[in-house]
Amino acid sequence: REEKKLFQRQLAEALEIDTPMYCKIERGSRPIKRSQVVILAKFLSIDETELLTLWLADKVLEVLEGEKKLAEKTLKIVNKNI
């Protein structure tokens, strides 16, 4: 956003949310929805697949947080079943 010299209010408008809500998403204190990631990718001219992959990786890390002993084994099982 900053590289493209866009204001938070512009992205909030694109997502059809208020600016304070967008600020929370940007700070990481509120999760972003998949549909919003798609909108942001288009708005910022970023590869949608790449952005969704990063979003999903964050979701997986969030679920595995605090489960260090189980995380590696769990990811191997998931990878095997994909």
C-alpha positions as CSV (number, residue, x, y, z in Angstrom):
1,R,0.0,0.0,0.0
2,E,2.7,2.4,1.0
3,E,4.8,1.6,-2.1
4,K,1.8,2.5,-4.2
5,K,1.3,5.6,-2.2
6,L,-2.3,4.6,-1.2
7,F,-4.1,5.7,1.9
8,Q,-5.6,3.3,4.3
9,R,-9.0,4.8,3.6
10,Q,-8.7,3.9,-0.1
11,L,-8.1,0.2,0.7
12,A,-10.9,0.3,3.3
13,E,-13.2,1.7,0.7
14,A,-12.2,-1.1,-1.8
15,L,-13.0,-3.7,0.9
16,E,-16.2,-1.9,1.9
17,I,-15.2,-1.6,5.5
18,D,-14.4,1.5,7.6
19,T,-10.9,2.8,8.0
20,P,-10.4,1.8,11.6
21,M,-11.4,-1.8,10.7
22,Y,-8.9,-1.8,7.9
23,C,-6.2,-0.4,10.2
24,K,-6.8,-3.3,12.6
25,I,-6.4,-5.7,9.7
26,E,-3.1,-4.0,8.6
27,R,-1.7,-4.2,12.1
28,G,-2.7,-7.8,12.4
29,S,-5.1,-7.3,15.3
30,R,-8.0,-8.5,13.2
31,P,-8.0,-11.3,10.7
32,I,-8.6,-10.7,7.0
33,K,-11.2,-12.8,5.2
34,R,-10.3,-14.8,2.1
35,S,-12.7,-12.7,0.0
36,Q,-10.9,-9.5,1.2
37,V,-7.5,-10.9,0.2
38,V,-8.8,-11.5,-3.3
39,I,-10.1,-7.9,-3.5
40,L,-6.8,-6.5,-2.2
41,A,-4.8,-8.5,-4.7
42,K,-6.8,-7.0,-7.6
43,F,-6.8,-3.5,-6.1
44,L,-3.0,-3.6,-5.6
45,S,-2.2,-5.5,-8.8
46,I,-0.6,-8.3,-6.8
47,D,-0.6,-12.0,-7.9
48,E,-3.8,-13.4,-6.3
49,T,-2.4,-16.9,-5.9
50,E,0.7,-15.7,-4.2
51,L,-1.3,-13.5,-1.8
52,L,-3.8,-16.2,-1.0
53,T,-0.9,-18.7,-0.4
54,L,0.7,-16.3,2.1
55,W,-2.8,-15.7,3.8
56,L,-3.3,-19.5,4.1
57,A,0.2,-20.0,5.5
58,D,-0.6,-17.4,8.2
59,K,-3.8,-19.2,9.0
60,V,-2.0,-22.6,9.3
61,L,0.7,-21.0,11.5
62,E,-2.0,-19.5,13.7
63,V,-3.6,-22.9,14.2
64,L,-0.2,-24.6,15.0
65,E,0.9,-21.8,17.4
66,G,2.0,-23.4,20.7
67,E,2.0,-26.9,19.2
68,K,5.7,-27.0,18.3
69,K,6.0,-30.7,19.1
70,L,3.1,-31.7,17.0
71,A,3.4,-29.1,14.2
72,E,6.0,-30.9,12.0
73,K,4.3,-34.3,12.2
74,T,0.9,-32.6,11.5
75,L,2.3,-30.8,8.5
76,K,3.7,-34.1,7.1
77,I,0.3,-35.7,7.4
78,V,-1.4,-32.8,5.7
79,N,1.2,-32.7,2.9
80,K,0.8,-36.5,2.4
81,N,-3.0,-36.1,2.0
82,I,-3.0,-33.1,-0.4
